[in-house]
Amino acid sequence: MVFSARSGSHSAPNRKGFNICYSFFVVKKFITKGTMTMHDYNTIVGVISLRNDKVSYPVIRQRYGIGNSGIDLIMNRYKESGLPWKDFLKLEPSQIEELIYPPKNIRKNDIPMPDFELYYERMMTKGSRVNMFYCWLDYKSEHPNGYQSSQFYEYFNRFIEKNYGGDKVAMAVERIPGEKLYIDWVGDQPELLVDPHTGEIRKIHVFTTTLGVSSLVYAECFLDEKLPSFIQGTINAITFYDAVPRYLVPDNCKTAVTKHTKDEFVLNTAYQDLEEFYNVIILPPPARKPKGKPSVESHVRYLGTHLIERLKEGIYTSLESLNDATQKIIADINRREFQKKMGSRMDAYLRYDKPQMKTLPGDKYSTCDYKYILKIPDNYHLEYDGHYYSVLYTYRGQPAILKATPTEIMICDRNNRFICKHKRSYKGFPKYITDDSHMKPEHLYYKEVNARDGDYYRRWASAYGECTAELIDQVLRSAKHEEQAYNSCAGILHSCKAIPHGIVEEAARKCMLVSIHTLKES
């Protein structure tokens, strides 16, 4: 199946060659200061991981917003390091970034500008097969230290826009069965939900997806467009299709994308987790290019009429009843016969898309609430829902990400690498949930001393023998209040840890003979 993707508009002296110029808009990149785009830890690791899995350059370019030269640079320097992949991942993020982009490789900004007018004329010449990549190779042969391909494309594109404007260029794109799941929100937010108690009418937000060759659609209503709704909608959509595509293509909206510029794209931690669980790659459309995914956008407009207008005919007092009606309408749309070809969306899905898709994972994806912590406090505990969960004290002062499910609290570092997890607490007390292995040694000792009673120290002493048990019992009874002797008991027993039991027993017997009950007296 073929559809058209359009971009920009201008008039040019020679329209014949503007099919070549389309690539200017597709590959153009954002240029950072200097001559080298410095990518972060997640991009570096992601590029290497995808290349190790034999993922193609175009997919990596779209996934991370990085040019071929940037990919090659990362891969070459990774190979030059000689580190196995598992050892490479053990490095700190800052070490990985410095390994790929050492400070000495930052170059000066004294690079000659290409002769774009000459290259443009060569590309526009009738019968010419010259393209942008050929021009860049020609430029690099004359200036080996010149701009890399991403900067070259950017400046070439600026030259075209300044001197020749834009042009309406349509490109035929062949969809691959079961390859991409497009995700978006319907623009209209109709007032459809009625509060049965107050009569207040609330707006609803319609989440929608469309898939591959069949254009099989899914839709679901939510009360907002926040991240939990977006994630839940995506999970429900994949469940609806009963299979997993190779790529997810979310709209460039704030709920799904934290930051998306032409040189950097960072998925939310939540979407990274979803990506790993379903073993998919997330490919958002290029920034400021709304025509990057016309398939879902045409269906957004279609649903704006065929779904929302039909929903307006009913009265709904709960989100459940609204979504029941939504699923009935969507089922009717997917079974409806095409006007210009045989069969329906469902027929095409079962015939073309589903056979090419992966099966669902055996486990069910657990949704969670995400909380970003700018800096782990000095007491190395992170607050969630009125409780405080510990992390290893050495992480104090660093950013972290807390993920909460109904049963578990998971804590990761700024790069979404696992640190620790706790069972989620719903009890009013204790407020602080602490893993002893996370504590500083002196903090752990203080906790042990204050958390024990007399019976604890008597049991501990009995492990050495009768004399030691009797000595500790005398120490406890020698104080006016038993609690006042806990420090003495802890000190005596801690000092015996590395001593053979027989020696400890003999020392305890002699102490009792001369009535020595404290470390100071001994």
Number of C-alpha atoms within 10 A of each C-alpha: 11 9 12 14 16 17 17 13 11 11 11 15 7 12 13 12 17 18 14 15 21 20 14 20 16 14 21 24 24 15 17 11 9 13 19 18 21 19 19 16 18 17 22 21 18 14 24 20 14 16 14 11 9 9 13 10 17 13 15 22 17 19 25 26 27 26 24 16 12 21 19 14 14 22 19 12 13 20 13 11 12 10 11 10 14 8 9 15 12 10 12 10 17 10 14 20 20 11 16 22 19 11 9 6 10 14 12 9 9 10 13 11 12 20 11 16 13 10 19 19 13 16 21 20 13 11 10 11 12 16 16 19 12 13 22 20 14 14 21 17 11 10 14 11 14 19 20 20 21 23 20 23 25 17 19 23 22 14 15 17 14 10 10 14 15 20 19 16 18 14 14 11 11 11 16 13 21 24 20 24 27 25 29 24 22 22 13 16 17 17 13 22 21 17 13 11 7 7 10 10 15 13 14 20 20 26 24 24 28 24 26 22 22 23 22 25 24 24 26 25 23 19 14 15 19 12 18 17 18 22 19 17 22 24 17 15 23 17 13 12 20 13 19 24 25 16 20 21 21 23 22 20 14 13 17 24 19 13 14 20 14 17 18 18 23 19 19 18 21 19 19 15 16 20 16 10 14 19 16 17 20 22 22 26 19 23 14 11 14 15 15 19 20 15 22 25 23 12 20 26 14 13 22 18 13 15 21 19 12 14 18 12 9 11 12 19 15 13 17 12 12 20 18 12 17 21 16 11 19 19 16 11 20 20 15 14 15 12 8 6 7 10 13 18 22 20 17 19 21 14 14 17 25 22 13 17 18 17 13 16 12 6 7 10 13 13 17 19 13 18 16 15 17 12 14 21 16 11 13 21 20 21 16 15 10 11 18 18 24 23 27 17 17 13 17 16 15 14 16 25 23 22 20 22 14 13 11 13 19 19 24 19 17 16 13 17 11 13 14 17 18 17 14 18 21 13 9 8 9 11 15 15 18 17 15 15 12 18 19 13 11 9 11 15 13 12 13 12 16 12 10 13 13 17 11 11 19 18 12 17 24 14 11 20 16 13 20 26 20 17 26 29 19 16 20 23 13 13 12 9 10 14 13 13 21 23 13 18 24 17 13 18 16 10 11 14 11 8 9 10 15 11 12 20 19 13 14 22 17 13 18 16 8 9 14 16 22 17 11 7 8 9
